[in-house]
Amino acid sequence: MGVDSGLPDFRGREGFWRAYPALRHRGLSFEDMANPGAFARHPELAWGFYGHRLKLYRETVPHEGFAILRRWADRMVHGAFVFTSNVDGQFQKAGFSESRVHECHGSIHALQCLEVCTSDTWSAEEFHPVVNEKTSLLERPMPRCPHCGSLARPNILMFGDWSWVDVPYEKQRERLAAWISSVSKLVVVELGAGKALPTVRRFSERNAQNRLIRINPREASADPTHGVGFEGGAAETLKLLDAQV
């Protein structure tokens, strides 16, 4: 979904390294960086990676597809609810209510203690990263836990992550479950959910009940018992569908 707004596609090592050439020279993959161990091994590099992403997401303008989804939702009696594995906050920026979003992998706009001294999370809005584009190193002080002074990390579910503070997202999940139980004839519009990390696909197929609209540039096939698939990018395909409805 975010790629059509100009955000980098991390699919495969080449896609990741195109976005972060300095990490190619170090032989580091997305899995190496999206790992809590990276903050212990080389915190300036880990925060360089996540700080760059945080700044990029703050500056990105959501594409027209988000507005199309909002228009569709406004026609529905119960509106819409967003279930997303994206951590970029683009749905909220596009005007979707905070109370109608479930971020199943967390949010880069929130922080937590690396040592998990507390189950609290807090906003990253006061952290303004400056990253050296050539080295991918953070050049400003790293954020710290306000409780114990330890290094803070993004409140995102990473690979091999047993320390993610998921309290805010459990509350989101509860609101989503309550909303689903209140609606009938639920339609699921799935955008760019791949098979490598199938969290969103599983959610879609579990809840669609023959009313899944799967939009994907590479993996668009859908079992007819779930719904239909459209091969293409999010923004372009949503525009084509919107012209028909």
N, C-alpha and C positions, 0 to 999 in steps of 0.2 A: 504493500500500500504506500509506503513512504518513498519508494524508489521514484515514483512518478512526480514527486515533489522535489526531486534532485538529490535525495539522500543516497549514500553509497549502498551497493548490493554486496554483502559479505559472502555470497554463495561461492564456496570453493576458495582455495588458497589464493588463486590468481585475482579473484574479485576483491578479496581482503587486502592483498598486497598492492593492488592498484590504488586503493584508498589510503594505505599507510606504507609507502615505499621504505621508510626507515625501518619498519619491522621486518620487511623482506630481508634486508641486509643482516639482521640479527637472527634470521631463520625462525621467527616467531609466527605462529598461526593465530587465528581468531580464538581457538580453544585455549591456547596458551595465555592469551591476554584476558579473555572472559573467564577468569578463574581467580578465586580469592587468594590462592597462593601467590599470584603475581604481585599483590600488594605487600606481601611479606618479603619476596625476593628482590623486587625492584620497584618500590612505591612510586618514585618519580616517573617511571616509564608507564606503570599501570594507570596512574592518574593523568599522565599525558594522553593516553589512549581515551580514557573515559572523559577527561576534561575537554578534549577536542570534540568528542561526540556531543557532550552537553552544550557546548557553545554552538555547534552546528544545528542542533535541534531547536535551540532557542531562536535562531535566525531564520529557520525554514518556514515558508508560507505553505500551508496545506493546499493541495491541488483541488481542482473543481469537483473531483469525485466525492470529496467529503461533503460538499454542499448538496450534491445530488442525493446522497444518502439521507441527509437531514430533511430535504424536501419530501422524500418518500416517507420518512418517519412521521413527519407532521401530518400526513394524511391518515395515519393509523390511529385507531381509538386509544391504544395504549402506548403509542410512540415506538421507540426502539431502545435497545440496550446493547452496548458495545462489549464484546468479549475479545480481548486482543492480547497477543503475545509480544506486541511491540512495546518498547519501553520509552518511546520518544515523546509521549504526551500530545501527539498531533491531533487526536480526536477531540481532546479538551480545547486545544487551540482553535479548532474548527467550529467550536460552539456546542459540542455535545456536553451535557451536564455531567459534572463530577459524580453525581449520585447515580448516573446511568452508564458507568464504565467499570469494567472488571479487567484489571491489568494482571493477567495470570503469571507473568514473569517479573512483576514489579515495575518500578519507574526510576529513570535516571535523574529525575527532578527531586528525588528524596535521598537522604543519607541515613546511614546507620553506623554503629560502632563496629570496627573490624574485630574487636575482641568480644563483642556482644555482652558488654557489661550491663546492658539494659535492653528491654524489648521495645524501647522508644525509637521512633524514626523522626526526622525533622527535614524541613525544606532545604534544598540546595540553593535557594535564590540569592543568598548572600555570598556564594562562592562564584568568583569570576575568573575562570582559568585562563592563563596565558601559556600557550604551548609552542615550543620550538618546532617548526614544520620540518626541519631537516633531521632532527634527532628524535622527535616525538616525545620529548621530555617536558614535564611541567616546569615552568619557570617562576611560579609563584608559590607561596606556602600552601601546603596541602591542608584540607579541612580536618578538623579534629573533633572528637567526641566531646560535647559540652559537659558530660558527666564525669569521665575519667581522664580525659586528655589524650587518649589513644588515637591512632589514625582512624579517620572515618573512611567509609567506602560507599559506593552507590548501593542503594537499596534495591538491587536487582538479583534475581536468581541466576547464578552463574553455573558453569560446569563444575562438578565435584563439590557442590556448595552445600554444606551442612549447617551453615551459620546465617542463612538468609532469614531476616526478620519478616515474617509474612502476615503479621497481625492486621495491618490495614487492608490487605487483599482478601483475608478471610471475611472481613466485613463486607467488602465488595461482592464476594462470592455469595454471601447470604442474601444480599439485596437482589442479585441476579436470579437466584433460585426462587425468591418470592415473586419476582416479576414474571418469570417463565410460568409459574403455577397460576398466574392471574390471566394469562392470555390464551386464546384459542387460534388455531390455524397459523401457528408460528412459521414465518418464512425466515430462513437463514441465508444471508448473503455473505459468502466466504471469499475473502480477497487475498490471494497470494500465499495461502497456507501450504507449505511444502510437506513432503513425506519424511524428511530427515529428522525433524522434530515435530511429531504429528499431534501435538497438544490441541491445536485449533481444529484440525481435521476430525479428531475424535469427538470433540465437543459438537461440531457441526453435524456429524453423522448420527450422533446420539440424540440430537434434539430436532432435526429437520423434519422427520416424518414425511418423506416424499416431497418436501418443499425446500430443497437445498439449491441455491444458485452458486455454483463454484466458478470463480474467475481466477485464472492462473495462466501465466505465459508459457509454462513448461509442463505442468502436471495437472491438466484441466479435467482429465477423465473422472466421471462420477458413476457409481452404480445406479442404474435406473430406479432402484428401490429407495435411493436417497434423494435424487433430483437430477439436475442437468449441469453440464460443464461448458464453459466458454473459454476458449484459448485466446489470451490477450492480456494486455496490461490493465491495471485497475481503472485509471482515469479514462482511457479510450473506450473500454468495454462498458463502463457505467454510462458514459455519454450515449453510446449506441442503444443501450437498453432504455435509458431515460427518454429517448426520442420515440420509443414504442409504447410507453406507458403514460 
